[in-house]
Amino acid sequence: MHSKTEKSKQKGVLEFASIKVGDVVWCKRYPNKELARGRITEIITESPDGPYFTFINEFDGSFRLSLYGDLIRKPTKAMMNKLISAKIRADKQVARLQEKKSKKKK
């Protein structure tokens, strides 16, 4: 019996043009075009909107989708800093919430 992950990988291809399953890429998420970075989990080459891939977003751990045309080959320093800053802010917010919860328990 195959796991869900194995079944998912069997639907798509393992490699397309310059990307392959397992690569960490910068891209714009579909449909909102937000900047994202993550590890590719699946590549689908046949769809009405063109080739796309799914990935695990490093920022929040969610599964996301990006069109192949929205792949960012060479992210600028500003793009990288934007995502790093957002991650730092999110981590601080989580820490503050955890601190509040621990104070309430006392």
N, C-alpha and C positions, 0 to 999 in steps of 0.2 A: 504494500500500500504506500502511496506517495504522500508526502506532507503537502500542506497548502503552498509552501514556498516552492517546492519542486514542481508542482502543477503550474504555478504562476510562471516560472521560468520557461516551461515547455511551450507556452502560448507564443512567446516572442522569439527574437533571435538573440544570440549571445554577443554579436558584434554588428555594428552598422557604421559605415564611413569611418570617422575618427574616434568613435566611442565604443565601449564594451561594458557589459554587466560587471559591476564591481568598481568601476572608475569613480573617482570623486570629481565632481564638476561644479562649475559656477553657471548659473542660468537664471532666466526669468520664469517664475512659476506661471502656469496656465490656470485660469484665464486672467488673473489680476496683474500680471507682469511684475510682481514683487521680486526683488533680488533674493536669491537663495543659493545655498551650497549643500551638496549632499552626495551620497553614494548611490549609483544607479542600480536598481533592482530588476528592471525589465525594459526591453526595447521592443516597440511595436512599429513596424515599417509601413503597414497598410492601414490607413485611416483617411477619412474625407479631408481632415485638416493637415495631412502630411505626417511624416514620421514623428513619433514622440517617444518619451521614456518616462518611467516612474522612478522616483528616488526617495530616499529617507532624508528628510530635511534635518541638517545638523543643528539648526537653531532650536527647533521644538520637538524633534523626533517623529514628526508626522510624515505620512506617505503623501507625496505630492507628484504632480504631473508637469512636464515641460515639453514644448514642441522642440524638435531638433533645431529649427531655425532660431530659437531663443537661447541656444547654448552660447555661453560667453567663453571664448577661447583664451583671452588674456585679460583677466579682470584688472581694472585700474586700482591704484592704491586707495583712491577714494571709495571705490566699491567695497574693497576688503575692509576698510576702516568702518564703513557704515554698518556692515554686518557684525563686526567684532564689537562695536559700541552698543548695538542693539542687544547682543548676547550678554554683555556685561550688565546693562540696565536690567534685563530680565532676571539674571542671576541675583542681583541685589534685591530686586523686588521679592523674589522667592525667599531669600534670607530674612527680609523684614517680616514677611508673613509667618514664617516659621518661628521667628522670635516672638511675635505677638501671641501665637498659639501656645508657646511654652510658658509665657508669662501668665496667660489665662488659666493654665492648669495649676499653677502654684497657689 
